[in-house]
Amino acid sequence: MDLNTRAVHVVNQPFDHGSWPLSVPLVQSSAFAFSSADELAGAMAGPDGRYVYSRRGNPTVRALEQTLAGLEGGAGAIAFASGMGAISGVLLALLKPGDRVVAQRCLYGGTFAVLSDLARRYGIEVVYVSGDEVAEFEEAAVHPAVRLLVLETIANPTGQVADLPGLLAAARRLGVTSMVDNSLASPALCRPIELGADIVVHSTTKYLSGHSDVLGGAAVFADDALRRKVWPRTVELGACADPFAAWLTLRGIPTLPLRMREHCANAAVLAERLAGRSDVTAVHYPWLAGHPSYATARKVLAGGGGLLSFELAGGREAGRAFIERVRVAKLALSLGGVESLVTHPASTSHRELDAEALEAAGIGAGLVRMSVGIEGVEDLWGDIERALAGEGGEDPGGWGHLSLLLG
Ligand SMILES: *Cc1c(COP(=O)(O)O)cnc(C)c1O
């Protein structure tokens, strides 16, 4: 069925009352009661038995897992407490000292940090490749210790789109397990398992939940045997999804394709207009002609996504001033929610880096990252134009509702 249909008709459990709820019930219980010792013991055998204890499985969490597996075209999924829970969980479940990982150079900061930590403390070697060239990956992957290839569908903040079809096919040929972080594309724009990935990981905090009100993560597996292998390790780690977090994520999923169309349409308009300005020296958006990943993006993605970054001619000072002047967009980390957010890495997340170190990280001193939301595009453009002109605008929402709550 069409993705629009699959997203709306999320998986639901049977409900024996002659009718059933349209929304997935929230089963907010840590444990489940049994009437016989043998039944309780039998339920502890694996990931798919009766529910025993919510770290091992929960009906609301399982509904999310089945929904995500359905959207990504996987055989099964495991939901986690956060995207980093999913990524760390998969890495710790699959790797042992002496193993080697081949990873894309431009990686999410948290993934880079966990790989660096595994390398330092557990003797796991990490080899970085561009993500654009199959031959470069093949050269790195022929070593017998290589276990895992780590890629991202759309990298942040460069907008690089890895050559997934080429790299995933090469990994299959060489017997290397592949893991693709699909958080920025979401299954609405790309389904890496259809392109040959073994594991897709998500920060469901981002587009899948979509409303900036929940943290969550997931790993989706092409082959159910791999899920069964990873599952016991994740139960040990305890980074499991909470039922309410899973419920909120399920609450977001039916509108994912709809939201994603709007994110993509808004971002494409803003990218095009920003590229035409003289005070903007570069725009990084994969759907924009001239981006290094343009051809790959058109092949791999169904749209350019909602993440956009651009370099201001005025450098560090201009970037800092811009993020403080916008009013419709908010100054915040994270991405993928309905509201537009901006950050300026050189004066926030990367402020310890000097000009040289910033350049090595591929981040210009005047680079602004924008997670484009689903507001009216002319309001977003007006906000950007005013902030670039050095004017502040009007805050459309503010925090009036918070003062109601807090008195
Ligand atoms: C946010 C993010 C993560 C981490 O997810 P959390 O839910 O914050 O733990 C991982 N990968 C990508 C690409 C992200 O954007």
The ligand as an SDF file (V2000), in Angstrom:
LIG
                    3D

 15 15  0  0  0  0  0  0  0  0999 V2000
   19.2570   13.7520   16.7070 C   0  0  0  0  0  0  0  0  0  0  0  0
   19.9850   12.7140   15.9380 C   0  0  0  0  0  0  0  0  0  0  0  0
   20.4750   11.5500   16.5570 C   0  0  0  0  0  0  0  0  0  0  0  0
   20.3660   11.3200   18.0530 C   0  0  0  0  0  0  0  0  0  0  0  0
   19.0670   11.1570   18.4410 O   0  0  0  0  0  0  0  0  0  0  0  0
   18.5210   11.4570   19.9450 P   0  0  0  0  0  0  0  0  0  0  0  0
   17.0980   11.0900   19.8480 O   0  0  0  0  0  0  0  0  0  0  0  0
   18.8010   12.8960   20.2160 O   0  0  0  0  0  0  0  0  0  0  0  0
   19.3150   10.5800   20.8540 O   0  0  0  0  0  0  0  0  0  0  0  0
   21.0990   10.6130   15.7700 C   0  0  0  0  0  0  0  0  0  0  0  0
   21.2670   10.7960   14.4520 N   0  0  0  0  0  0  0  0  0  0  0  0
   20.8230   11.9080   13.8220 C   0  0  0  0  0  0  0  0  0  0  0  0
   21.0340   12.0450   12.3680 C   0  0  0  0  0  0  0  0  0  0  0  0
   20.1740   12.9010   14.5360 C   0  0  0  0  0  0  0  0  0  0  0  0
   19.7420   14.0090   13.9160 O   0  0  0  0  0  0  0  0  0  0  0  0
  1  2  1  0
  2  3  1  0
  2 14  2  0
  3  4  1  0
  3 10  2  0
  4  5  1  0
  5  6  1  0
  6  7  2  0
  6  8  1  0
  6  9  1  0
 10 11  1  0
 11 12  2  0
 12 13  1  0
 12 14  1  0
 14 15  1  0
M  END
$$$$
